Amino acid sequence: NYERFCVFWRRGGNWAAFVLFWFFASAVIHALEHSEQNKELTLEEESKRNVGVYTGFLKEKKDDFQNDTKLANQLERMIKLMDESPNMPRLWRKVDFELVYGRVWYGSAVEAVRDEFLRIKEGLGKDDIIGRELAASFIKLLAEDDTASVFRKSGEAHMKKVVENRKEREKKCLEKRNEGQTCEEHWSFGHSLHFTSTVFTTTGYGGATPITAGGKLATIFLIIIQIPFFLHCLATTAAHINRMLDNILGISSKHDDLEDLTTETANSRQRQLVMLKGLLVLASVLLIHMIVTAVYRFCTTGWSFSDVLYFEFVRTASVGFGDIIPEDEYTLAGAIFKNLLINIPAQIVTFAMFVRVLPLIS
């Protein structure tokens, strides 16, 4: 029975167990992070960060008021109030910045655009008659009262729509709370699958990270357990692939693994040739895999070809900068199928190449 289990384990049972563990770990992370505690902590962290950014901006402006004692003292009062009050983030998070930015934009947009076109007109050469006339016409149009009225009424209509949408969101949120649900999907099961996959592949994009204490502790256990488990699965599959390549390319089936290829019974030149041929086969498979996935991402993400090529190499190398991430990887279907059909196969081939080339460079 034990021998049968070992055969089953090495022929795919380990991968089945790993996938089940992946889903179980994702469910645990989902339960810990998909909560009101997560939402509150997320908003609190964002508020602290925003207050810190704004306070830092004010501190950088101190030198601009060195010659104006009154304004310099006023600036110090603002910095002190924001920097020393622990309750400022709690109040800051209640600010509706969409309304703030909208009012700033519609209140000063006409003057800002007019000033910019005055600068552009001055920068145009005297021989650019058409450009200077067009700029002058637009500046004149912006100076008319009716233009300001258009911007003002458009802004009022937009702000009214913003307020209505916010009230609607608050209404739906209250209904969900009454039903015992969270207001938003801050950490869906798709997010959890994507996150745990970036743990065991050591990619670590950083697009989603645990906020709760339980989620952080669970992540530590994942790193300790899931990464070695994944490496075990990669090693057994890579060894199986390399044995198949050795048999196909001319090495006797009596060699059980790559270590046997270093024995004196095998011809050194033949051994190196077979290793290089197998490495070329694996590299070709990986290249074809990358081309297919690059074309797929190019057609589905709207990225430029350079971004797609860059992302594929970064992903395959398990570097994972996190500067660009396909949005569908956070969905349930995207997290499952992209890992099973793209990420894990690429890791298997890459690991098999590493195992195969190791005797040549050691």
N, C-alpha and C positions, 0 to 999 in steps of 0.2 A: 504493500500500500504506500509506504513512504517513497519507494522508487517511482511508482506511478505518479504520485503527487509531484515529485521533482521533475519528471518528464513533462507533465501538464504545466507546471509552473514556468519552465524554461521555454515552452512552446507557445506561450501567450497568456498563460494564467496570471503571470505577474502583471501584464498590461491590463487585464480585466480588473484585477484587484486595485491597481493604481487608479484607473478611471473611476471606480466606485469610491475610493478614498478621496479623489479629487472632488467628486460631487458632494460627499459627506462634509468635507472641510469647507466647501463653498457654502453649504447650507448653514454650518455653524457661524461662519463669518457674516452671512446674510442676516441671521437671527440677532447677532450682536450689534451689527451696524445699522440695520434697518429699523430704527427706533426713534422715538421722540428725543431720547438722550443724544443720539447722534445729530439730530437736527439742531438742537439747542447748542451743542458744543461746536458744530460747524459755524453757526451764525456768530457765536461768541468769538471764535478764532478769527473769522473774517472781519468782525468789528474791531478787534484789537489791532489787526494788521492795518486796517484803513485809518484808524486813529493815529497809529504810529507813522504811517506814510504822510499824513497831513501835518502832523507835528514836526516831522523831519523837514518837510517843505518850508514850514515857517521858520525853523531854526536856520536854514540855509539863507534866509532873507535878512538876517540880522545886520549884515554888513551894508545893506541898502539903506538903512535908517540911522547910520552912525551920526549923521549931521542933523538929525531931527529927533531931539530928546523926547518930545511928546509922543511921536509915533513909535519910537523905540520902546518906551515904557509900556505903551498899549500892546505892542507885539509880545513883550515879556509876560504880560498878564494873560494873554491868550495861550501862550505856550505853557505857562505854569498851570493854568486851569485844566488844559487838555492832558498834560503830561503827568500830573500828580493825582488826579481824581480817578480812583479805581472804578467808579460807576460811569465814566464817560463812554466806554464801549457799549454799555447797556442802552444808553440814550442814543448813541450814534447809529445803532442798528435799526432804530425806528425811523430814521430819515429816509424819505422816498427820493433817492437820487435821480430817478427818472423824471420826476417832476422838477427837481432842482435844475438839472441839465437842460430840460426843455424850456424852462423860464429864462435861463441865462441865454440860451441860443436864440429864442424868438424875441427876446428883449433887446439884444444887441447885434443881431445878425446883420441888419441893414447897414449899420454904421461900420461894422467890421469888414464886410464885403466891399463897401464903398472905399474905405481906407486902403484896402488891398489893391483895388483896381487903380487908385491914384498912384500907388507905388509902382504898379506894373506899367502904367502909362509913362511915368517918368523914366523908367528903365528902357523903354523902347527907343530905337534909333530914330533920328529925324527923317530918315528915308522911308521908314515904315509908316507911311501915311494912312493906309487902310487900318492898320492895327491901332494907331493913336486915335483915329476917328471913331472906331468901334468902341474903344475903351471910354472915350469922352461921352459917347451916347449912352453907354450903360451907367456911367457915373451920374449923368443927368437924370436918368430914369430912377436910380436909387435915391436921389435927393428929393423926389416928389413925395408929397404927403400920402398920396394914394398907395404908393408902394409900401410905405410903413404900415398902412392900414391893412394891406393884404397879408403881410407877415404877422401882424398882431392878431388878426382874426383867425388865421391858420393856426397860430400857436394856441389860441384859446380853444379852438375845436379839438386840437390834438390833446391838450391837457385834460379836457373834459372826457375824452375817450380813455385816456390813461386812468383817470379816477374811476370811471365805470368798470374798466377791466380789473382794477385792483379790488373793487368791492365785490365783483363776481368771483374772483379767486378766493377772497376771504369767506364768502358765503359757502363755496364748495368745500373749503377747508373745514369750516365749522360742521358741515354735514358729515364729513369723513370722521372728524373727531368724535361726533356723537355715535357713530357706528363702530368706534374703537379702532379706526384706521389712522395711519399717518397722513399728513397733508400731501406730501410729495414722495416720489420714489427716489430718496436720497441715495439708497444703495440697494438696487434691485438684485435679483438672483443672477442676472446677466453680469452686473458689475462684480459680484462675488466670484463668478467663474473666471472672468477676465483677470481679476486681481490675483487669485490663487494660481492661475496659469503663469502670470508674470513672476510669481515666487519660484515655482519649481523649474521654470526655464531660465531663471536668474536674469530675466530681461529687465524687470523693474522699471517700467515706463514712468511711474509716479503720477499717472493721471488720476488714480483713485488710491487713497491710502486710509488706513483705519484711524478713526477719531476716538472711539471709546477705549477705556482701559482694557475691557475684555477683548476687544478686537485686536489690540496691540499684543496682548499676551498670547492670543490664539495664533497670531502671525509668527511669534517667536517659536511656538511649537511646530508650526508648519515648516519653518526654515530648518529646524532640527530633524524633522521626520520626512517631509515630502521631498526635499532635494536629494538626500541619499537614496530614497526609494526610486526617484526618477532616474538617477544615475545608474542604479542597479538595472533598471529596465533597459536603459540605453546600452549598457555594457553587454547584457545577454544578447540583445538583438544585433548589435554591431559585430559581436563574435560570430553569430550565426551567419550574418551576411558575408563576412570575410572568409569563413570556411567554405561557403558556397562558391565564392569567387575563386578561391584557391583551387577547388576541385575542377571548376569549369576551365580555368586558365592553365592547368597542367600540373599542379602540385598533387601528390598522391593523397588519397583520402585518409591515409593512416595518421596524417598530421592533424591533431585535434584542435590546435589553436596556433596563434602566431608565434608563441614561444617555441613550438616544435620546429618552426622554420629556421631557428638559429642552431639547430643540431647539426652535427657533422655529416649526417646521412643525406642531407639535401645539398645539391650543388649550389654554391654561393651565387654564381652568376644567374642561374635559373631562378633562384629565390628572389633576387633583387628585381629581375625582369617581371616576374609574376606580381610582385608587390607594386611595381610601377604601373603595370597594366591595370591591376585592380583599382589603384588610386585614380587612374585616368577614367575608368568606368564610373566610379563614384562621383568624381568631379563633373563628369558629363551629366549624370543623373541630377546632381544638385543644380547645375546650370539650367537644365531644362525646367526643373521645378521652379527655379527663381524667375525664369522668363514667363512661364505660365501664370504664376501668381502676380508678377508685375503687370502683365496685360490685364488680368482680372481687376487689380486695384486701379489701374489707369482708367478702366471703363466704368468703375463703380464709385470712385472717390472724387473725381473731378480734379485730382492733383495733376501737376505737370509731370512729364516723363522723368525729369531729373529728380523730383521729389520722390517719385515711386521707386526709382532705382536706388536712391539714397536710403529710403526706408527699408527696402528689402535686404540690403547689405547689413544695415544696422541691426535689423531683426534677426537675421541668420547668424550674425556674430554674437548674439545675446548681449549687445551693448545697451540698447534701449534708452536713448537720450530722453524720449518722451516729448520732444518738440512737436512731432506730428503723429497722431494716432487715428486710425480709421474709426469713425463713430460707430459703425455696425459691430465692432468687437465688444461693445458694452451690452449688446442685445443678447438674449438667451441663445438664439440660433447662431448668431455670429461667434459668440464665445465658444460654443461647442464645436461647430463644424470647422471653423478656422484653425482651432487647435488640433483637431483630429486629422484634418486634411492638409494643413499648411505648416503650422508651427512645429508640431511633434515630428512629422516625417522629415522636415529639414534638419531638426536636431539629431535624428537617428543617422542620417547620411553624413552629417558633419562629424559626429562622434566616430562613426565607422572609418572615415578618412583619417581622423586623428590617431585612432588605434593602429591603422594600417601603416601610417607614415612614421610612427614612433620608433620602430626598430631601425629605420634608416637614418634617423637623426640622433639616436642615442649612442 
